[in-house]
């Protein structure tokens, strides 16, 4: 009897020890994996640097909140080779990140935390923007293909396409429908249209008229979409830029005329859903209050002597980031601003910094 009890105690001791060792080992593995993650959600943000056309010097920078430090060329550092020619867009899908490299004609898929390359998706003509539809599907617009590509996020391959008849640019998903801009192309044709696409059937359900040369589209908390239309500063007579608000349910429209502003040759928007403000960069930095039925425009900051290009709103910390691309050849700089329009910081990035990805 005593021998049996002793054996049971000894057996229980071994089980406890085994469980303890396994727990410690698992914790160590987890910590090691955590330590391998250079880029974690909430600790910083990505900066997309387009690089010069045909120079294959596109890159990604990462800005840490703590210590206000940056890592540059993180793809090249992780993989030992260059990213490619003109980085246009980026999408984070949990543990994987998709880098749209326009002039190279491919999408690089990397591990979000380390930026180690997993695969390359090929078969595009000149990919521009990527939009996640659901956990298994993304749409990719294209400059020359006159179609939107459907990408399977499980197999990381092109599985279908939607014919659009024209160049497609920026996209947003609102209430189960995708809205995509159809900008004008370098004098080949003028366009004042955006498309509404049903992603479930992969069909165009409506074509909607907005301003000339619609480029960017974003959505507000009410499901209205806002379209930045660049106009045509080179036309005779010139067509001014404008921002259009469109309610897809009622097709009710509002237009913010930007003809009173100095002409700029690029423009972009960012939305602050908490304060119900749209910030837009059109040479200088402006704010639109969309909380009421009128949409007053306020100038927040001027950038004399700078070549402003990209704009991002860090919703978690309520800062604005603006890129200055200088002469489009040397490394650009990033300007950090308060929502009131006060400059707080300035730091370097790569060549032609264009977009900010917060996660």
Phi and psi in degrees as a GROMACS rama.xvg file:
@    title "Ramachandran Plot"
@    xaxis  label "Phi"
@    yaxis  label "Psi"
@TYPE xy
-63.4467  -40.1154  UNK-2
-62.4475  -41.3017  UNK-3
-63.061  -45.3137  UNK-4
-63.4287  -40.2682  UNK-5
-62.8661  -40.8561  UNK-6
-65.1444  -39.5658  UNK-7
-63.4951  -44.1134  UNK-8
-61.9421  -41.1939  UNK-9
-65.6595  -40.366  UNK-10
-63.5754  -42.9543  UNK-11
-63.9305  -38.476  UNK-12
-61.6532  -43.097  UNK-13
-64.4272  -37.8698  UNK-14
-64.1635  -46.5043  UNK-15
-59.7156  -44.718  UNK-16
-62.5169  -40.7492  UNK-17
-64.1861  -42.9923  UNK-18
-64.7676  -41.0723  UNK-19
-62.3207  -47.1737  UNK-20
-61.5408  -43.8885  UNK-21
-62.1396  -40.6058  UNK-22
-63.9581  -44.863  UNK-23
-63.923  -43.4301  UNK-24
-61.5599  -44.3537  UNK-25
-62.1026  -42.4628  UNK-26
-62.476  -41.1068  UNK-27
-64.6919  -42.1152  UNK-28
-61.7414  -44.2268  UNK-29
-61.2541  -43.8048  UNK-30
-64.992  -39.2846  UNK-31
-61.6937  -41.9782  UNK-32
-64.6487  -41.304  UNK-33
-62.1738  -40.0376  UNK-34
-65.5761  -26.7241  UNK-35
-73.5524  -18.658  UNK-36
-80.0591  103.833  UNK-37
-76.9872  -26.4235  UNK-38
-126.299  105.337  UNK-39
-115.239  148.011  UNK-40
-58.9566  133.557  UNK-41
87.5056  -7.3458  UNK-42
-101.168  -7.35979  UNK-43
174.214  -165.902  UNK-44
-148.42  160.048  UNK-45
-94.0774  145.931  UNK-46
-119.562  122.706  UNK-47
-90.1378  123.762  UNK-48
-109.083  110.582  UNK-49
-57.7316  -42.6039  UNK-50
79.1641  165.764  UNK-51
-78.3007  145.358  UNK-52
-61.0895  129.464  UNK-53
66.086  17.2863  UNK-54
-106.748  -7.42419  UNK-55
51.7664  39.6197  UNK-56
-119.645  29.0985  UNK-57
-64.6708  149.868  UNK-58
-156.807  169.158  UNK-59
-125.629  133.355  UNK-60
-109.796  157.259  UNK-61
-129.816  128.96  UNK-62
-108.886  117.774  UNK-63
-82.7896  136.822  UNK-64
-67.233  -45.829  UNK-65
-74.6576  121.723  UNK-66
84.2068  -6.51739  UNK-67
48.8725  48.569  UNK-68
-110.301  161.27  UNK-69
-130.244  149.416  UNK-70
-115.084  133.51  UNK-71
-113.551  159.17  UNK-72
52.8169  46.5768  UNK-73
-70.9765  -28.5355  UNK-74
-68.6507  -48.2003  UNK-75
-62.6377  -39.1624  UNK-76
-64.3126  -41.3625  UNK-77
-74.4993  -27.9657  UNK-78
-119.461  -14.0477  UNK-79
77.7045  11.7837  UNK-80
-144.148  163.361  UNK-81
-75.7353  155.56  UNK-82
-73.7906  -42.3364  UNK-83
141.117  -157.677  UNK-84
-111.94  106.735  UNK-85
70.6926  94.9091  UNK-86
-80.8862  117.16  UNK-87
-101.548  -37.5  UNK-88
-156.457  168.772  UNK-89
-152.137  141.597  UNK-90
-135.273  129.298  UNK-91
-97.0017  125.565  UNK-92
-125.195  81.0496  UNK-93
59.5278  -115.524  UNK-94
-80.9711  -8.67738  UNK-95
-117.161  146.109  UNK-96
-125.231  139.679  UNK-97
-112.367  121.792  UNK-98
-109.629  114.934  UNK-99
-89.1788  111.783  UNK-100
-107.701  100.395  UNK-101
-58.7872  -64.0178  UNK-102
-73.9463  -17.6997  UNK-103
-80.5239  -18.6412  UNK-104
76.7562  25.4326  UNK-105
-144.013  171.419  UNK-106
-120.755  123.774  UNK-107
-88.5006  130.666  UNK-108
-106.428  122.318  UNK-109
-127.238  162.149  UNK-110
-77.9848  125.925  UNK-111
-56.685  -43.136  UNK-112
-75.004  -22.8512  UNK-113
-123.811  -18.8714  UNK-114
68.2295  18.6498  UNK-115
-72.2559  134.352  UNK-116
-71.4306  134.963  UNK-117
-102.451  -45.4084  UNK-118
-162.549  173.154  UNK-119
-125.766  130.215  UNK-120
-96.6962  119.476  UNK-121
-114.145  173.481  UNK-122
110.036  -1.11589  UNK-123
-85.133  163.511  UNK-124
-90.9455  -64.2327  UNK-125
-148.752  75.6774  UNK-126
-63.6082  144.686  UNK-127
-118.152  -64.9393  UNK-128
-124.882  152.327  UNK-129
-123.849  138.23  UNK-130
-133.527  123.698  UNK-131
-75.856  125.079  UNK-132
-92.1884  -46.535  UNK-133
-155.889  -167.596  UNK-134
-68.3857  -14.3871  UNK-135
-118.558  -6.59021  UNK-136
-136.505  141.008  UNK-137
-136.356  151.078  UNK-138
-103.377  144.924  UNK-139
-129.679  122.322  UNK-140
-82.552  167.416  UNK-141
-148.962  143.61  UNK-142
-73.3725  -42.8266  UNK-143
-114.117  -13.6209  UNK-144
-79.6701  -15.5651  UNK-145
55.5328  39.0238  UNK-146
-159.752  162.163  UNK-147
-106.579  130.817  UNK-148
-87.8456  144.193  UNK-149
-105.289  122.804  UNK-150
-113.982  132.413  UNK-151
-85.3643  120.461  UNK-152
-81.5975  -4.57792  UNK-153
-90.3755  -47.4072  UNK-154
-90.9582  -12.6887  UNK-155
53.3367  56.9399  UNK-156
-146.798  153.823  UNK-157
-73.3885  128.231  UNK-158
-117.165  -16.0181  UNK-159
-165.153  176.673  UNK-160
-151.214  157.475  UNK-161
-121.521  118.006  UNK-162
-73.3031  129.769  UNK-163
-116.811  -19.504  UNK-164
81.8498  -14.9726  UNK-165
-144.854  166.946  UNK-166
-59.519  135.515  UNK-167
-114.468  148.629  UNK-168
-127.107  -98.4452  UNK-169
-92.7622  148.985  UNK-170
-136.662  154.529  UNK-171
-146.507  146.677  UNK-172
-105.561  119.948  UNK-173
-136.238  122.717  UNK-174
49.7292  44.4948  UNK-175
80.0478  4.46342  UNK-176
-123.37  147.582  UNK-177
-101.204  133.541  UNK-178
-115.32  127.386  UNK-179
-129.225  137.176  UNK-180
-84.8562  147.683  UNK-181
-120.598  84.5916  UNK-182
-72.005  164.309  UNK-183
-70.0797  154.807  UNK-184
-122.874  100.43  UNK-185
40.28  43.3895  UNK-186
81.0077  -2.86873  UNK-187
-70.5847  -38.1799  UNK-188
-162.45  158.311  UNK-189
-100.667  146.631  UNK-190
-139.242  139.731  UNK-191
-133.142  36.6167  UNK-192
-122.804  149.47  UNK-193
-125.664  156.259  UNK-194
-109.305  145.747  UNK-195
-107.947  126.414  UNK-196
-124.025  135.679  UNK-197
-88.4488  109.71  UNK-198
-68.4575  -21.6481  UNK-199
-69.9995  -39.7501  UNK-200
-101.762  -9.18751  UNK-201
57.6715  43.2889  UNK-202
-127.196  150.858  UNK-203
-78.9425  122  UNK-204
-99.3079  -26.9961  UNK-205
-153.697  154.379  UNK-206
-122.288  121.943  UNK-207
-115.244  138.397  UNK-208
-91.1306  130.663  UNK-209
-130.299  -142.815  UNK-210
-86.7444  175.17  UNK-211
-71.0878  135.145  UNK-212
63.0946  58.972  UNK-213
-67.1916  129.339  UNK-214
-116.435  -57.9299  UNK-215
-112.975  146.776  UNK-216
-134.384  133.736  UNK-217
-133.175  167.381  UNK-218
-121.792  147.59  UNK-219
-101.435  -176.815  UNK-220
-70.0635  -15.6057  UNK-221
-94.2585  -0.425245  UNK-222
88.1006  3.8521  UNK-223
-78.2562  150.584  UNK-224
-111.355  145.732  UNK-225
-119.406  127.531  UNK-226
-119.115  123.419  UNK-227
-87.695  115.234  UNK-228
-107.553  119.896  UNK-229
-76.2974  -15.5878  UNK-230
67.7061  -151.892  UNK-231
-151  97.7123  UNK-232
-71.9746  -16.2569  UNK-233
-95.2376  -8.04649  UNK-234
-71.5529  161.626  UNK-235
-123.548  106.919  UNK-236
-75.2826  160.126  UNK-237
-65.1042  145.751  UNK-238
-107.244  122.257  UNK-239
-71.7125  155.194  UNK-240
-69.8245  158.683  UNK-241
-156.462  160.084  UNK-242
-120.088  125.717  UNK-243
-109.849  133.981  UNK-244
-103.665  130.257  UNK-245
-133.046  127.167  UNK-246
-92.1537  108.38  UNK-247
-61.5942  -25.885  UNK-248
-73.7942  -37.8116  UNK-249
-112.12  -9.2978  UNK-250
58.97  19.1068  UNK-251
-66.1279  136.291  UNK-252
-124.369  150.676  UNK-253
-136.373  146.625  UNK-254
-126.442  130.279  UNK-255
-104.114  110.069  UNK-256
-80.251  126.629  UNK-257
-104.409  17.6692  UNK-258
-65.0988  -22.1966  UNK-259
-80.2264  -5.01728  UNK-260
-96.9887  151.59  UNK-261
-58.0226  143.021  UNK-262
-66.5992  131.083  UNK-263
-123.957  160.363  UNK-264
-109.874  9.1779  UNK-265
-150.83  154.291  UNK-266
-155.04  146.317  UNK-267
-153.237  158.171  UNK-268
-126.218  159.922  UNK-269
-147.375  146.646  UNK-270
-115.75  135.437  UNK-271
-111.292  97.9294  UNK-272
-71.5455  -25.002  UNK-273
-67.2122  -48.6576  UNK-274
-92.6619  -1.65373  UNK-275
53.9201  53.7614  UNK-276
-128.781  142.362  UNK-277
-108.338  129.597  UNK-278
-103.333  137.956  UNK-279
-137.89  147.44  UNK-280
-110.859  117.289  UNK-281
-141.226  75.4294  UNK-282
79.8793  -67.9628  UNK-283
-102.864  176.377  UNK-284
-100.846  129.764  UNK-285
-129.631  162.57  UNK-286
-130.153  138.735  UNK-287
-117.784  124.239  UNK-288
-86.4724  115.618  UNK-289
-110.233  19.9283  UNK-290
-74.3855  -20.9528  UNK-291
-118.409  -161.565  UNK-292
-86.0169  -18.2994  UNK-293
-102.277  155.488  UNK-294
-127.17  76.7688  UNK-295
-68.0975  141.82  UNK-296
-105.173  129.603  UNK-297
-123.212  133.257  UNK-298
-82.4794  126.725  UNK-299
-99.4124  -35.4303  UNK-300
-157.758  146.185  UNK-301
-109.291  150.411  UNK-302
-130.843  59.4707  UNK-303
-63.1629  131.115  UNK-304
83.6303  1.42214  UNK-305
-113.2  156.403  UNK-306
-110.179  86.5087  UNK-307
-76.2217  147.944  UNK-308
-144.193  -52.5598  UNK-309
-113.09  151.571  UNK-310
-140.328  136.067  UNK-311
-143.644  144.125  UNK-312
-109.293  118.131  UNK-313
-84.6012  96.8204  UNK-314
-66.6065  -30.8449  UNK-315
-69.9535  -30.5391  UNK-316
-120.273  -3.23222  UNK-317
57.8485  54.5913  UNK-318
-124.238  156.286  UNK-319
-110.114  140.644  UNK-320
-121.844  130.017  UNK-321
-123.592  136.353  UNK-322
-100.175  142.029  UNK-323
-114.62  113.116  UNK-324
-90.4253  0.369271  UNK-325
55.8878  -114.586  UNK-326
-101.382  13.5877  UNK-327
67.8851  7.74927  UNK-328
-120.735  -41.3131  UNK-329
-88.0966  170.082  UNK-330
-61.1393  138.867  UNK-331
-87.5009  177.567  UNK-332
-125.421  157.539  UNK-333
-115.054  132.061  UNK-334
-106.845  127.115  UNK-335
-100.326  127.642  UNK-336
-127.718  151.205  UNK-337
-77.7816  166.599  UNK-338
-68.1474  -16.8439  UNK-339
-85.9503  -4.70068  UNK-340
95.1015  22.88  UNK-341
-103.271  129.342  UNK-342
-72.3148  132.966  UNK-343
-114.759  -25.4067  UNK-344
-163.283  164.185  UNK-345
-149.822  132.835  UNK-346
-149.238  166.257  UNK-347
-87.194  158.518  UNK-348
-140.101  -159.141  UNK-349
-91.8222  -160.732  UNK-350
-80.1435  124.86  UNK-351
55.7388  65.0284  UNK-352
-65.1566  129.862  UNK-353
-128.476  -30.434  UNK-354
-139.644  156.393  UNK-355
-123.947  130.095  UNK-356
-116.994  110.492  UNK-357
-99.4802  139.924  UNK-358
